[in-house]
Amino acid sequence: MSLAAMGDAACIAVAAITVPDSHARRRIDDDGLDSLARSIEEVGLLQPIMVRPLGNGRYELLAGARRLRAMQALGRAGVPAVLVTNEGAAVLSLVENMQRQGLDALELAEALQRLVERGWGREALARLVGRSTSWIGDMLGLNRLPDWIKAEYPQARRVVSRSLLVEIARVRDASAQAELWRQAAGGALTVRQARRMRREALPAVPRALSAVRRCARQLDRIDTAPDLAEKDRSALLALRDRIDRLLGAGGGAESGDEARGFPVDPLQAGGGVPVADAR
């Protein structure tokens, strides 16, 4: 997927421009709009909007909703616009808006989702916006929020940060999620508190597995086996024994490797080998 080629700016009739319902920027602050209009009146429009030709003299807005609204407020009949003519138009719209007055969290999530539906993968999106794939995943996850939270968010976005909204979106239990939202919207919740409450709301097994995955990510950073103190080695061996017993309880007497026909180290069978002999 590549970005669209753009032509030169031309003066387009404001009345000929259609703003689509799916446009990324739907919530525009009135105070900011007044300030922009005053700036345009004093020094002119410094950056053209972006439009896509629809035919019959009509155009669809891709980027620059605030600028278009400001021009309308000033009673201008025409607006400088750059014509974008290929299917990369949605990409340009997203990037242009991100580089200017940033989209709010839900607007960004919706814009990214539309690009996913156009065939963009998470890695490609991460390169496009200069973020990590996990960040892209977090943003896309906001689309799972219930409609009632999405409806309330515009009024609460000044106190509910993007990171806090991500934590709320990660909660699967509806009642727990609703409680987190109520506290967040009331300004009584930090990201750290939300993360702790989210983890505590998990049933015991999912919570433990989440901790295991976090531990595994930390272990991935270790290139060589560390020189462990005896108490640390004992703790790790005891944990391995407990994990082996859990796996055995879930699949009969055999451990996971044994059941798949792989050779098993005696220590991995949970056979009660003394820690002192396991070095």
TAGIWO-V320026 format. One record per residue. PHI is phi in degrees with one decimal (999 if undefined). Layout:
BEGIN
phi=PHI
phi=PHI
END
This chain:
BEGIN
phi=999
phi=-122.0
phi=-76.5
phi=-72.2
phi=-82.6
phi=-118.0
phi=-94.5
phi=-77.1
phi=-71.5
phi=-136.0
phi=-86.5
phi=-111.0
phi=-63.2
phi=-57.1
phi=-67.2
phi=-92.1
phi=-101.7
phi=-100.5
phi=-98.9
phi=-69.5
phi=-61.0
phi=-86.2
phi=-59.3
phi=-59.4
phi=-100.7
phi=-105.8
phi=-106.5
phi=-118.3
phi=-70.9
phi=-64.1
phi=-62.5
phi=-64.2
phi=-66.9
phi=-62.4
phi=-64.1
phi=-65.3
phi=-61.3
phi=-63.6
phi=-65.2
phi=-63.7
phi=-64.7
phi=-81.8
phi=-120.9
phi=87.5
phi=-81.6
phi=-81.8
phi=-129.2
phi=-64.1
phi=-80.4
phi=-119.5
phi=-135.5
phi=-118.9
phi=-64.6
phi=-104.7
phi=98.0
phi=57.2
phi=74.7
phi=-106.8
phi=-137.8
phi=-109.3
phi=-70.5
phi=-109.2
phi=-153.3
phi=111.6
phi=-60.6
phi=-65.6
phi=-64.7
phi=-63.8
phi=-62.1
phi=-65.5
phi=-64.6
phi=-63.0
phi=-63.2
phi=-83.6
phi=76.3
phi=-76.6
phi=-81.8
phi=-128.2
phi=-141.4
phi=-63.1
phi=-143.1
phi=-98.4
phi=-88.2
phi=-111.2
phi=-115.9
phi=-126.1
phi=-73.1
phi=-79.2
phi=-57.9
phi=-63.9
phi=-66.5
phi=-61.0
phi=-60.7
phi=-63.9
phi=-64.0
phi=-61.1
phi=-68.4
phi=-65.4
phi=-78.2
phi=-104.6
phi=-76.7
phi=-49.5
phi=-62.7
phi=-75.8
phi=-59.0
phi=-72.0
phi=-62.0
phi=-64.8
phi=-60.3
phi=-66.8
phi=-65.0
phi=-63.7
phi=-62.7
phi=-64.4
phi=-69.9
phi=-59.5
phi=-67.6
phi=-90.4
phi=106.6
phi=-80.5
phi=-86.4
phi=-65.5
phi=-66.1
phi=-65.2
phi=-65.0
phi=-61.1
phi=-65.8
phi=-61.3
phi=-100.5
phi=71.0
phi=-126.9
phi=-84.9
phi=-65.9
phi=-66.5
phi=-64.0
phi=-60.1
phi=-61.3
phi=-61.7
phi=-65.7
phi=-63.9
phi=-63.5
phi=-65.7
phi=-67.5
phi=-82.7
phi=-59.6
phi=-64.2
phi=-60.3
phi=-69.6
phi=-70.2
phi=-59.2
phi=-68.7
phi=-84.6
phi=-58.3
phi=-54.3
phi=-80.0
phi=-110.7
phi=-66.3
phi=-73.1
phi=-109.7
phi=-105.7
phi=-70.5
phi=-61.0
phi=-64.2
phi=-67.4
phi=-64.9
phi=-60.9
phi=-61.2
phi=-65.8
phi=-66.4
phi=-75.9
phi=-76.6
phi=-92.1
phi=-75.2
phi=-63.0
phi=-69.3
phi=-65.2
phi=-64.5
phi=-62.1
phi=-67.0
phi=-60.2
phi=-62.0
phi=-60.4
phi=-68.3
phi=-65.5
phi=-64.9
phi=-84.4
phi=76.0
phi=-110.7
phi=-143.4
phi=-100.3
phi=-61.7
phi=-62.1
phi=-64.0
phi=-63.0
phi=-64.1
phi=-64.8
phi=-65.6
phi=-63.8
phi=-68.5
phi=-68.8
phi=-75.7
phi=-71.0
phi=-59.2
phi=-56.1
phi=-67.1
phi=-58.7
phi=-65.9
phi=-65.8
phi=-66.3
phi=-62.7
phi=-65.6
phi=-63.1
phi=-65.1
phi=-64.1
phi=-63.1
phi=-62.3
phi=-65.0
phi=-67.2
phi=-66.1
phi=-61.5
phi=-82.2
phi=-94.2
phi=-84.0
phi=-128.1
phi=-65.3
phi=-75.7
phi=-83.2
phi=-82.6
phi=-70.3
phi=-57.0
phi=-66.5
phi=-70.2
phi=-63.7
phi=-62.7
phi=-64.4
phi=-66.8
phi=-64.7
phi=-63.6
phi=-65.2
phi=-63.4
phi=-61.8
phi=-65.4
phi=-64.4
phi=-61.7
phi=-67.2
phi=-64.4
phi=-65.3
phi=-65.7
phi=-66.8
phi=-86.0
phi=-140.6
phi=89.7
phi=-76.3
phi=-83.5
phi=-76.3
phi=-59.2
phi=-66.1
phi=-63.7
phi=-65.9
phi=-91.5
phi=86.3
phi=-90.6
phi=-64.4
phi=-118.4
phi=-65.6
phi=-52.8
phi=-64.4
phi=-78.1
phi=-85.3
phi=65.4
phi=-85.7
phi=82.2
phi=-67.2
phi=-58.1
phi=-59.1
phi=-62.0
phi=-90.9
phi=-95.9
phi=-79.9
END
